[in-house]
Amino acid sequence: FDEYKALSSKTIESLEASLDDVSEQLKTTQRQLRDMFELKEENQRRKEECKRMKQSLVKAKAYTLHKALNATVAASKSQGVKMQRIIAHLQAEHAALNNALEEATAERNVLREELDKYHNEDAAEEQLAETAESAEILRQQLESCVEERDA
């Protein structure tokens, strides 16, 4: 009986030690499991935060693009108005130069007619040459102005 008692005692001690080991392993496994769930939750929170940050970045880029586009549209409108003013000014200048050219041509023609009336050929030829030179110089100046304006 003493042997049985000693053997039972050792078995009980061995079982208690095994139970303690299993209990310790269970506690370790539970801690690891809790840590794993906490890490999983932390990972999920970080994924959601990354997603929100990406969305925020997309919105910021879209806003920046929108601002740049609006600035470009405004600058384009302003440039268009300036170009319209320049065109109107050049058209008015073109019309004025054409009128001046027509007046100079008409004046040259009148002067030629007056020269033709002179009886004295020498005086008429001399006066005609002077008038023609003056008219030609005036015509060249007007054509030069028209060319500058058209360029």
C-alpha positions in Angstrom: 0.0 0.0 0.0 2.9 2.4 0.7 4.2 1.7 -2.7 0.8 2.4 -4.2 0.6 5.5 -2.1 4.1 6.7 -3.1 3.3 5.9 -6.8 0.0 7.7 -6.6 1.7 10.6 -5.0 4.3 10.8 -7.7 1.6 10.4 -10.4 -0.4 13.1 -8.8 2.6 15.4 -8.5 3.4 14.6 -12.1 -0.1 15.3 -13.2 -0.2 18.5 -11.2 3.1 19.5 -12.8 1.7 18.7 -16.2 -1.5 20.5 -15.3 0.6 23.5 -14.3 2.5 23.3 -17.5 -0.7 23.0 -19.6 -2.2 25.8 -17.5 0.8 28.0 -18.2 0.8 27.1 -21.9 -2.9 28.0 -21.9 -2.3 31.3 -20.3 0.5 32.0 -22.8 -1.7 31.0 -25.7 -4.5 33.2 -24.4 -2.0 36.1 -24.1 -0.8 35.5 -27.6 -4.3 35.2 -28.9 -5.3 38.5 -27.2 -2.1 40.2 -28.6 -2.9 38.8 -32.0 -6.5 40.2 -31.9 -5.2 43.6 -30.6 -2.6 43.6 -33.4 -5.3 42.7 -35.9 -7.6 45.6 -34.6 -4.6 48.0 -34.8 -3.8 46.8 -38.3 -7.4 47.4 -39.3 -7.4 50.9 -37.8 -4.2 51.7 -39.6 -5.7 50.5 -42.9 -8.7 52.7 -42.4 -6.5 55.6 -41.5 -4.4 55.0 -44.7 -7.6 54.9 -46.7 -8.8 58.2 -45.2 -5.4 59.7 -45.9 -5.5 58.6 -49.5 -9.0 60.0 -50.0 -7.9 63.3 -48.4 -4.9 63.4 -50.8 -7.1 62.7 -53.8 -9.4 65.5 -52.7 -6.5 67.9 -52.1 -5.1 67.1 -55.6 -8.6 67.6 -57.2 -8.9 70.9 -55.3 -5.5 72.1 -56.5 -6.3 71.1 -60.1 -9.6 72.9 -59.8 -7.9 76.1 -58.6 -5.3 75.9 -61.4 -8.0 75.3 -64.0 -10.0 78.3 -62.7 -6.9 80.5 -62.8 -6.2 79.4 -66.4 -9.8 80.1 -67.4 -9.7 83.6 -65.8 -6.3 84.3 -67.5 -7.7 83.1 -70.8 -10.7 85.4 -70.6 -8.6 88.3 -69.6 -6.2 87.6 -72.5 -9.2 87.3 -74.9 -10.5 90.7 -73.8 -7.1 92.3 -74.4 -6.8 90.7 -77.8 -10.3 92.0 -78.8 -9.2 95.5 -77.7 -6.0 95.3 -79.7 -7.9 94.0 -82.8 -10.4 96.8 -82.5 -7.6 99.4 -82.2 -5.8 97.9 -85.2 -8.9 97.9 -87.3 -9.6 101.5 -86.6 -6.0 102.4 -87.4 -6.2 100.4 -90.6 -9.4 102.2 -91.7 -7.8 105.6 -90.8 -4.7 104.8 -92.9 -6.8 103.6 -95.8 -8.7 106.9 -95.7 -5.5 108.9 -95.6 -4.2 106.9 -98.5 -7.3 107.6 -100.5 -7.1 111.3 -99.7 -3.5 111.4 -100.8 -4.3 109.6 -104.0 -7.2 112.0 -104.7 -5.0 115.0 -103.9 -2.3 113.7 -106.3 -4.9 113.3 -109.0 -6.2 116.8 -108.5 -2.6 118.2 -108.6 -2.0 116.3 -111.9 -5.1 117.8 -113.4 -4.0 121.3 -112.4 -0.6 120.8 -113.9 -2.2 119.6 -117.1 -3.9 123.0 -117.3 -0.6 124.9 -117.5 0.2 126.2 -121.0 3.9 126.3 -120.5 5.2 122.9 -120.9 8.5 123.6 -119.1 6.8 125.1 -116.1 4.2 122.4 -116.2 6.7 119.6 -116.4 8.8 121.0 -113.6 5.8 121.6 -111.4 4.4 118.1 -112.2 7.7 116.5 -111.3 7.7 118.3 -107.9 4.1 117.4 -107.2 4.6 113.8 -108.3 7.6 113.5 -106.1 5.7 114.9 -103.2 2.8 112.7 -103.9 5.0 109.7 -104.3 6.8 110.4 -101.0 3.4 110.8 -99.3 2.2 107.6 -100.9 5.3 105.7 -99.8 4.9 107.0 -96.3 1.3 105.9 -96.2 2.1 102.5 -97.6 4.9 102.1 -95.1 2.4 102.9 -92.3 -0.1 100.4 -93.7 2.7 97.7 -93.9 3.8 98.4 -90.4 0.3 98.2 -89.1 -0.5 94.9 -91.0 2.8 93.3 -89.8 
